[in-house]
Amino acid sequence: MTTAIHLAGPDDAVTALALMQRSHAERALPHDDAHRENVIAPLLDGSPLGAVWLIGPARAPLGYVMISFGWSVDLGGMIGWVEDIYIRPSVRKRGIGTEVLHAVAVTLGRADLRALHVRIAVGDDALARFCAKAGFETDQTLRVMTDMM
């Protein structure tokens, strides 16, 4: 792998939050700074429920990937969900995201992760193509349904 990644910790909070803000602004998500901090702080502090990796040079990361963890009876162990991935627009389409998702999957596979999933909004064909390029496949046997609390 040519793109460096490192597991983000508490010292990376300012950088990670700035990247999240850019990601959310680009996608016109309604999240504010308080929401972003509530989401990322436990992961940076080592929560077993997820992790964040910063992509690229430590001094000036190019992006981040956030994974949450769960448990699957069917798969017999831990699974992960790609919650967010962001690469700065100026360095997109160079294979960085594909390379990073592969590296994260390999790393988590060594920790006995059984599957890595991604939710894609209906109509987001660009994200679907990116995920397919990164090795994800559509599971025709499943449909995600949500009960919001």
C-alpha contacts under 8 A as a table, 3 or more apart, distances in Angstrom:
res1	aa1	res2	aa2	distance
1	M	4	A	7.49
1	M	99	E	6.89
1	M	103	A	7.53
3	T	55	I	7.12
3	T	56	G	5.81
3	T	96	I	6.60
3	T	99	E	7.36
3	T	100	V	7.22
4	A	55	I	6.07
4	A	56	G	4.85
4	A	57	P	6.55
5	I	53	W	6.18
5	I	54	L	5.54
5	I	55	I	4.55
5	I	56	G	5.79
5	I	57	P	7.82
5	I	100	V	7.43
6	H	53	W	5.32
6	H	54	L	5.50
6	H	55	I	6.86
6	H	58	A	7.82
7	L	51	A	7.26
7	L	52	V	6.00
7	L	53	W	4.39
7	L	54	L	6.46
8	A	11	D	7.73
8	A	12	D	5.77
8	A	13	A	7.93
8	A	16	A	7.92
8	A	44	L	5.94
8	A	51	A	7.56
8	A	52	V	5.48
8	A	53	W	5.20
8	A	54	L	6.03
9	G	12	D	5.47
9	G	13	A	7.10
9	G	43	L	7.84
9	G	44	L	4.35
9	G	45	D	6.09
9	G	46	G	7.30
10	P	13	A	5.47
10	P	41	A	7.48
10	P	44	L	5.08
10	P	45	D	5.67
11	D	14	V	7.69
12	D	15	T	5.47
12	D	16	A	5.97
12	D	44	L	7.68
13	A	16	A	5.14
13	A	17	L	5.89
13	A	40	I	8.00
13	A	41	A	7.34
13	A	44	L	7.12
14	V	17	L	5.26
14	V	18	A	6.19
15	T	18	A	5.19
15	T	19	L	6.34
15	T	61	P	7.90
16	A	19	L	5.17
16	A	20	M	6.16
16	A	54	L	7.34
16	A	64	Y	7.27
17	L	20	M	4.97
17	L	21	Q	6.09
17	L	33	D	7.93
17	L	36	R	6.80
17	L	37	E	6.99
17	L	40	I	7.75
18	A	21	Q	5.08
18	A	22	R	6.38
19	L	22	R	5.12
19	L	23	S	6.20
19	L	63	G	6.34
19	L	64	Y	7.23
19	L	86	Y	7.61
20	M	23	S	4.98
20	M	24	H	6.05
20	M	36	R	7.20
20	M	86	Y	7.79
21	Q	24	H	5.17
21	Q	25	A	6.00
21	Q	33	D	7.49
21	Q	36	R	7.72
22	R	25	A	5.13
22	R	26	E	6.04
23	S	26	E	5.24
23	S	27	R	6.37
23	S	86	Y	6.04
24	H	27	R	5.23
24	H	28	A	5.85
24	H	29	L	4.95
24	H	30	P	7.49
24	H	31	H	6.99
25	A	28	A	4.85
25	A	29	L	6.22
26	E	29	L	7.84
31	H	35	H	5.89
31	H	36	R	6.75
32	D	35	H	5.35
32	D	36	R	6.37
33	D	36	R	5.09
33	D	37	E	6.11
34	A	37	E	5.16
34	A	38	N	6.15
35	H	38	N	5.13
35	H	39	V	6.19
36	R	39	V	5.12
36	R	40	I	6.15
37	E	40	I	5.32
37	E	41	A	5.57
38	N	41	A	5.78
38	N	42	P	7.40
39	V	42	P	6.97
39	V	43	L	7.65
40	I	43	L	5.33
40	I	44	L	6.22
40	I	52	V	7.99
41	A	44	L	5.17
41	A	45	D	6.13
42	P	45	D	4.98
42	P	46	G	6.46
42	P	47	S	5.40
43	L	46	G	5.29
43	L	47	S	4.97
43	L	48	P	7.64
43	L	49	L	7.18
43	L	50	G	5.59
43	L	51	A	5.21
43	L	52	V	6.66
44	L	47	S	7.34
44	L	51	A	6.93
44	L	52	V	6.87
46	G	50	G	7.99
46	G	51	A	7.40
47	S	50	G	6.25
47	S	51	A	7.55
48	P	51	A	7.78
48	P	69	F	7.55
49	L	68	S	5.67
49	L	69	F	5.11
49	L	70	G	7.20
50	G	66	M	7.33
50	G	67	I	5.36
50	G	68	S	3.95
50	G	69	F	5.31
51	A	66	M	5.87
51	A	67	I	5.42
51	A	68	S	6.53
52	V	64	Y	6.86
52	V	65	V	5.72
52	V	66	M	4.45
52	V	67	I	6.41
53	W	64	Y	5.54
53	W	65	V	5.40
53	W	66	M	6.59
54	L	58	A	7.60
54	L	61	P	6.16
54	L	62	L	7.64
54	L	63	G	5.99
54	L	64	Y	4.42
54	L	65	V	6.71
55	I	58	A	7.88
55	I	61	P	5.39
55	I	62	L	5.48
55	I	63	G	5.06
55	I	64	Y	5.29
55	I	65	V	7.63
55	I	100	V	7.55
56	G	60	A	7.17
56	G	61	P	4.76
56	G	62	L	5.30
56	G	63	G	7.22
57	P	60	A	5.38
57	P	61	P	5.13
57	P	62	L	7.39
58	A	61	P	5.68
61	P	64	Y	7.70
62	L	87	I	5.74
62	L	88	R	5.56
62	L	91	V	7.56
63	G	85	I	7.44
63	G	86	Y	5.11
63	G	87	I	4.39
63	G	88	R	5.95
64	Y	84	D	7.86
64	Y	85	I	5.72
64	Y	86	Y	5.46
64	Y	87	I	6.80
65	V	82	V	7.41
65	V	83	E	7.70
65	V	84	D	5.65
65	V	85	I	4.25
65	V	86	Y	6.47
66	M	82	V	6.11
66	M	83	E	5.43
66	M	84	D	5.11
66	M	85	I	6.34
67	I	80	G	6.21
67	I	81	W	5.43
67	I	82	V	4.69
67	I	83	E	5.42
67	I	84	D	7.21
68	S	80	G	5.54
68	S	81	W	5.23
68	S	82	V	6.70
68	S	83	E	6.49
69	F	78	M	6.76
69	F	79	I	5.72
69	F	80	G	4.45
69	F	81	W	6.38
70	G	78	M	5.70
70	G	79	I	5.25
70	G	80	G	6.13
70	G	81	W	8.00
71	W	76	G	7.77
71	W	77	G	5.51
71	W	78	M	4.49
71	W	79	I	5.63
72	S	75	L	5.26
72	S	76	G	5.71
72	S	77	G	5.39
72	S	78	M	6.16
72	S	79	I	6.42
73	V	76	G	4.93
73	V	77	G	6.65
75	L	78	M	7.95
75	L	114	R	6.41
75	L	115	A	7.87
76	G	114	R	7.59
77	G	112	D	7.65
77	G	113	L	6.97
77	G	114	R	6.20
78	M	112	D	7.06
78	M	113	L	5.06
78	M	114	R	5.83
78	M	115	A	7.58
79	I	113	L	5.43
79	I	114	R	5.41
79	I	115	A	4.98
79	I	116	L	5.91
79	I	117	H	7.69
80	G	113	L	7.11
80	G	115	A	6.28
80	G	116	L	4.63
80	G	117	H	6.07
81	W	116	L	5.63
81	W	117	H	4.69
81	W	118	V	5.53
81	W	119	R	7.80
82	V	85	I	7.28
82	V	116	L	7.11
82	V	117	H	6.20
82	V	118	V	5.07
82	V	119	R	7.59
83	E	118	V	7.21
83	E	119	R	7.97
85	I	97	G	7.83
87	I	91	V	6.99
87	I	92	R	6.29
87	I	96	I	7.93
87	I	97	G	6.93
88	R	91	V	5.80
88	R	92	R	6.54
89	P	92	R	5.28
91	V	94	R	6.57
92	R	95	G	7.41
92	R	96	I	7.20
92	R	97	G	7.88
93	K	96	I	7.46
95	G	98	T	5.31
95	G	99	E	6.05
96	I	99	E	5.12
96	I	100	V	6.04
97	G	100	V	5.05
97	G	101	L	6.10
97	G	134	A	7.89
98	T	101	L	5.32
98	T	102	H	6.21
98	T	130	F	7.39
98	T	131	C	7.75
98	T	133	K	6.83
98	T	134	A	4.68
99	E	102	H	5.21
99	E	103	A	6.19
99	E	134	A	7.47
100	V	103	A	5.02
100	V	104	V	6.09
101	L	104	V	5.15
101	L	105	A	6.05
101	L	134	A	6.65
102	H	105	A	5.08
102	H	106	V	6.16
102	H	134	A	6.64
102	H	135	G	7.86
103	A	106	V	5.13
103	A	107	T	6.11
104	V	107	T	5.06
104	V	108	L	6.04
105	A	108	L	5.17
105	A	109	G	5.86
105	A	116	L	6.95
106	V	109	G	4.95
106	V	110	R	6.38
107	T	110	R	5.34
107	T	111	A	6.87
108	L	111	A	4.96
108	L	112	D	6.56
108	L	113	L	5.40
109	G	112	D	4.88
109	G	113	L	4.67
109	G	114	R	6.77
110	R	113	L	7.19
113	L	116	L	7.55
117	H	136	F	7.74
120	I	124	D	6.57
120	I	127	L	6.90
120	I	128	A	6.66
121	A	124	D	5.51
122	V	125	D	7.92
124	D	127	L	5.60
124	D	128	A	6.40
125	D	128	A	4.90
125	D	129	R	6.11
126	A	129	R	5.20
126	A	130	F	6.23
127	L	130	F	4.98
127	L	131	C	6.08
128	A	131	C	5.16
128	A	132	A	6.10
129	R	132	A	5.08
129	R	133	K	6.14
130	F	133	K	5.13
130	F	134	A	6.29
131	C	134	A	4.92
131	C	135	G	6.42
131	C	136	F	5.38
131	C	137	E	7.88
132	A	135	G	5.13
132	A	136	F	4.82
132	A	137	E	6.03
133	K	136	F	7.29
139	D	142	L	5.88
140	Q	143	R	7.86
